[in-house]
């Protein structure tokens, strides 16, 4: 009796014979493809459009977040938890490099510089906020003056109307 091994895709759950299984199908930068289909009755569902999901990110952001989360789970399991003897992808190599830099305290200077830059930006924002607040207060005073003048003009008009009716 012949036995065939099928491999289940961890993302979609589709099973494919191991002989032809391949998870490197398509362009990963497209984040998958959307297929728009129209019901044609007995003719089935005819494809009317197809486009990469990455082109319409906002329509599929929840699915893309799920894909990223799932992918990070696969990487974490394979390389950090189970430590499987596989070729490490760039993101894992970069992660390990950053961990090593943290251990060597190479990031302290970079953090200090970044902190100084952020403090400078905060001071600039505070100055901008003060300026805008003063401008808003000036505009508010001008608005109050304009409303007062409008009220005075309306009172004069009311006085003329009352005088003309008598």
Buried (B, 14 or more C-beta within 10 A) or exposed (E): EEEEEEBEEEEEEEEEEEEEBEEEEEEEEEBBEBEEEEEEEEEEEEEEEEEBBBEEEEEBEEEBEEBEEEBEEEBEEBBEEEEEEEEEEEEBEEBEEEEEEEEEEEEEEEEEEEEEEEEEEEEEEEEEEEEEEEEEEEEEEEEEEEEEEEEEEEEEEEEEEEEEEE
